[in-house]
Amino acid sequence: MLYIISSISLLAGFAIITWMHNQYQLDISVEPVSPSQDLPLISVCVPARNEERNIRPCVEALLAQTYPNFEIIVLDDRSTDATGEILRGLVSIRRSAATQPAATQNDKLIVLDGSDLPLGWAGKPHALTQAASAARGEWLCFVDADTFTTPDALAAVHSKAIETQADLFTIMTRQIMLTFWERAVLPLVMLALSVGFSPRKVNDPRRKDAIANGQFIFIKHSVYETVGGHAAIKGSVVEDKDLAVLVKGKGYRLVVADGRKVASTRMYTSLAEMWEGWTKNIYLGLRDDRGLLLLGVFGAFLAFTAALLLPLWVVAGVALTVAGPGLEGSVVLVEALALWGYLIFWRIQASRGMGIPAWYALTTPLGAGVFAAMMLTSAWNVLSGVGVTWKGRTYSS
C-alpha cells in the first residue's frame, strides 16, 4: 500500500509542480525606450501613509524621469511618522530651485495633505481619489511609495500602453529581496499569486479574469472618470484588483506586463513585517471571493505538503530501506528523492529569475511552511470575522 501511495504521489507531484510553475506567463514586456517630444501629460499619483523609509527615494526616482511632460502628486495620507516632514523638505527644495535661472525637475512636484477618512471609505481609495482630483494629465499613473522607477519608466510604459492599445496598463515590478526571510518566503508568495491570477488569462479580452498591481497602474484619465474612479470602489481594500475588474467589466482593454526592467519594489524587510503585510494582503484577497478562499486553502495544503510531508516521505523511504532489503523501501526512497529533485530544479529557475542565489531553492520547505501558516491565518480571519489591522486602520468582514 505504501508503494502504491508513493507512486501515485510521485505522478501527482510532477503534474502539480509543472502546472504551478507554468502560470506566470508574462508575454508582454516593457523595454526601456527613448522618449519623443510632444507627448501627453502624465499625472503620477503617489499615496503615502507612514512611508518615511521609502518616500524620498520613490519621489526622487520619479523626478528623474526622461519623459518630458509629467507632474507628480504626492498625497500625505495623515501620516504619523516623518513622511510629512520629508515631503515638506522636498517641496522646499522645489521652491529653492524655482528661484534659480534654470529650474530643475523639482518644479513638477505637488504635495497635498490628505483629509480625514470618511465613513465607508478605505484608506488607499480615498487617498488616490484626492490625488486624482488634482491631476491634469491625459494619463494617470498610480505608484506606491515603496516602488522605485528607472529614469525611462514613464516613457517605456507609455510607449507599451499605446502599442498594446491598453486603457489600463499595469506592470509586475522587480521585487527587491535582501534578507534571508524575503528570499525564502516571497518567491513562494509570488508563485501562489501567479496561480490565482494568470497574466495570460488577464490579458485575454474574452475572459473575465482581471487583476492589477497596485504598485504601478497606468490608466487613461478619461477611462478612470468614466468608470467612476476609486470613488466607485471606495470601500475596497484590494482597490487594484477591483479597479481592474471594473475597467475590464466595462469593456475596456486591460493589460498586465513584465515591468521588472523599469520598476522595483521592496514591500517588507523582515519576517515580522512580511507576516503582518502578507497576512493582510491574503486576507483582503480572500475575503470577498469564496472561490479564491477555497483555492487559498488548497494552496496552504500544497505548501504544508512541501514543508512537512515531502521530508517525511524521504525519511520513510530511508527507514524502509534500512529496515529490510525489500524493493518497496528503495522505490519509495527513489521516488521521494526524484520529486524533491524536480521541485528544487524549478525553484532554482525561479530564484535565478528573481535575481537571488540559486541555493535559496533549498529553503523551499521552510518558506512553504511560513506561507502555509500565513494562508491559513488569513483564511481563519475571513471565516471567523476577526479581520486585520494595517497602518492603524482595522478592516473586517
N, C-alpha and C positions, 0 to 999 in steps of 0.2 A: 504493500500500500504506500509506503514512504517513497519507494522508487517511482511509482505512478504519479504521485503528487509532485515529486521533484521534476519529472519530465514535463508534466503539464505546465508547471510553474515556469520552467525554462522557456517554453514556447510562448506563453502569455507574456512573460517578461520581455522577450525580444520584441514582440509586437508592440507592447505599450511604450517601451523606450524609444523605438524607432518612430512611432506616431507622435509622441510628445516632442521630440527633437526636430520635427519637420513642420511645425506650426508657425514658426517665426519667419514668415515669407515676406520680407520687405523688398518687393520688386522695384520700387521707385526709390531712387537715391538722390539726395541733394548734394550737388557738387559745387565747390567754390567757383564763382564767375566774376568777371569784371563788370561793374555797373555801367550802364549807358546813361545818357542825360535825358532830361525831360520826362522823368519818371514820376508817378503819382505820390502824393504824401502818404506816408505810413505813420500811424499813431501807435507807438509802443506803450502798452499799459502794464504797469508793474504793481501788484498788490503787495504791501509789506506790513506784516504784523509780527513784531518781535523778531526782526531779522538782522540784528546788529552784526552778526557774524558774516552775513552774505551781501548786504545791501550795497556796500561800497564797490566791491569788485563786479557785482552784477551791473550796476549803473555805469561804472567806468567802461566796462566792455561794450555796453550799448552805445555810449557816447563816441566810441572809436569806430563806428560803422563807416564803411566806404560808400554805402548807399547815400545819394546826395540829398534826399528830401524826406526827412523824418523828424518826429518830435517824440519825446519821452515823457510820459505822465506817470509819476510815482504817487500812489495813494497810501499814505501812512495810516494804517487801519488801527487807530487807537493803541499804538504800541506802548508798552510799559517798560521797555528797555531803552538802549541808546539809539534805536533806529531813527527816531525823530531828530536827535542831535546830529547824527551823521548826515542826514538828508539836509538839514539846515546848513551844515558846513559845505556841502556840495552846492547848494544854492548861493552861498556867499562867494564861493569860487566863481560861479557863473556871473554874478554881478560884477565882481572884480574884473573878470575877463571882458565883460561888455564895455568897460570903460577904456579898454586898450584899443589902439588903432586897428588891430587885426583880432577880432573876436574868435574864440575857439568854439568847438562843438558844444561847449557847456551852455551856450545860449539856447540850445534845443531842449533843455531840461525844465520841466514843470513839476513842482511838488505840491500836493494837495493834502490837507488834513481831513481824514475821514470823519463822518458824523457817527453818532451812536447807532447801534444796531437796532433797527425797528423790529417790532413783533412780527414773527412769521418769516423773517429772513435768516438765511445762513450767512456766515461772515464773508466768505470769498465772493459769492454773487453780489453782495451789497457793495463790497469794495470795488469790484470790476465795473459795476453799474455806474458808480460815481466817477471812476476814471474815464469810462467810455463816454459819459455825458459831456466831458470837456474835450473830447477828441475831435479833430477836424479832418482826419485823414480819410482817404478813399478806402484804405485797408486798416483794420485793427489788428494789432499783434499783441496777444496776451502772453507775458513772460513771467514765470515765477521768480522770486527773489533769490532762489538757490540755483538758478540756471545762468550759465556764463557763455556768451556768444563769441565766436571769432569775428574779426573785423568785416568779413564778407558775408555774414549770416543773413542779414536782411536782403541783400542783393540776390543771394543764391536762392533763398526761399521764395522771394517774389518771382524770380525767373521760372522756377519749377512750378509754382502755383499757376502761372499764366500758361505754361506749356501743357499742364495736365487739365486745364480748364476747371480748376477747383474753385468752389465757393468757400469751402472751409478746408484749409490745408494745415495738417499737424505733423510734427516730426517726433520721432523717438530719439532722444538725446543720448550722448555717451554718458554712462554712469561712472562717476569718479569713485573709485574704491581704493582706499589706502590702508585701512586697518584689517586685522585678521577677520573680525566678525563680518565686516562689509563683504569681504571676498568669499567668505564661507556661506553666507546666507543669501545675499542679494541676487546672485546668479540663479538660484533656485526660485526666488520670487519672480524674477523676470521670465523664467521658463513657464511658471504657472500662469502668468498673465498672457503669454503667447498662446497657451492652450485655450484660455477663456475667450480671447479676442484675437482671432487670426487676422493679420493685416490684409491678406489676400481677400478674405471674405468681406472685410470692411470696405475695401476699395471697389468691390463689385456693386454697381448701382442697382442690380437686380435683387440683391439680398438686403434684409433689414438690419444686418449686423452693423453696429455703429459704436465707435469709441474715439476719443481724442485724448491726447496727452496734454494735461493742463500746464505742464512745464513750458510748452510753446505751442500756441494756437494762432493761426493766421487766417483771418476771415474778412470777407468783403463787408465794409461798413453798411452798405445797403441791405445785404442779406441779414446781417445782425439785427438791424432795425426791423426788417420785415417779419422775422420770426419772433420778435418781442424781446430780444436780447436776454440778459441774465434776469431781468425782471420776470420773464416768463417761467423761470425755474428758480425763483427767489428762495425757496426753502430747501434747495438741493445742496447736499454736502458732497456730492460727486458731480459737480457742475460741469466738468469737462465732458464726461460721458453723456450727461443729459443734454448738453448743448449740441453734441454730435447727433444724438437721437433726434432732437428737434429739427436740426438743419436737414438731415437726410430724410426724415419723415415728411418734410415739406417739398421733397423732390429736388433739392439742391445737391450739388456734387461734393462729396466728402472724400478726401484723400489723406491717407496716413503714409508717411515716407521715412526712410532712414536718414536722419539728420546728424549722425554722430560726427561728421566731419566739420560741422559748423556750430554745434552747441553741446555743452557738457553740464551735467547736474550732479551735485553732491547733496543728497537728501539728509542723510544721517551719518554721524561719525562714531557712534558707539553702540554696543548691544542694547543698552537701556533706551537710547533714542530710537533705534531701529524697532525694538519691541513696541514702544508706545506708538510710533508713527505707522508702522505697517499693520499692527493690530487695528488701529483706527481705519486705515485705508481699506483693509479687507472687510472689516465690519460694514463700512459705508457701501462697499461694492455689493455685499451680500444682502443687505437689509431689505432692499425693495425688489429683489428678484429671487423667488424661491427656487427657480431652476438653477441659478448660479449658486444658491446655498447648497443644493444637493451636489452640484459639481465640486464645490469647495470641500464638502465633507469627504467626497471621493478622493479629491486631491490630497487631503490630510491623511487618508488611509494609505495612499501610494507613498507619501513622504514617510509615514510611520513604517511602512514595509522596507523602504530603503534604509531607514535609520536603525531598525531593530531586527526585522525578520531575515534580511539578507545576511547579516553577520551570524545570526543563529543557524541559518541554513549551512553556512560554511562550517561552523562548529559541529553541527550534527553530522556532516559528511566526514569530518576528521574523526569524530568519535566512533562512527560506524566502521571506518576503515581500520582504526586501531583495534577495535573490539574483535574483529574477525576478518578472515581473508575473503569473505564473500564479495561477489561482484557488485551487489547493491550499494555498499558503502562507497566504493570507488566511483561508481556512476554518479551518486548524489554529490560527492565532493567535486568531481569534474564539472558537473552541470552548474553547481553553485559558483565555482570559480569562473566558468565561462560567462555567466550572466554578469558577475562582478566586472570582468574584463570589458564586456560590451558597454556597460554603464560608464565605466571610467573612460573608455575611448570617447564616448560622446561628451562627457563632461570636460575632457581635455580640449576638445574642439571649442566648446563654449567658453572655457577660460581664455583661450587664445583670442577668440573673437572679442572678448571684453577687455583684453589688454592686461590680464592678470597672470601670474605664473601658473604653468600647467599643473604643478603639483597640488594646487588647491582642489583639483578633481578628487584627491584622496580624502578631502574633508566632507565629501558628499553625505555620508551618514550623519555627521554632526549637524551640518546645515539643514538637512532634511528633517532632523528631529526638532530643531528650533522652528522651522517653517510649519511643521505639523502642529506644534504647540500654539503658534500664532493663529493658524487657521481654525483650530478647534476652539480657542478662546474667543475668537471673533464670532464663530457660529453660535457659541453659547450666549454671547452678549446679544445676538439677534433674537434667539429663541426665548431668552429669559427677560428681554426688555431692559437689561441693565444699561446698555448704551456705552458711550465712550466720552472722555473729556479730552479736548485738544485746544491748546493755547488759551486756556481759561474759559472755554465755552463748552457746554455739555450738549451732546447730541444723543437722542434716544429714539427707539422705535415709536 
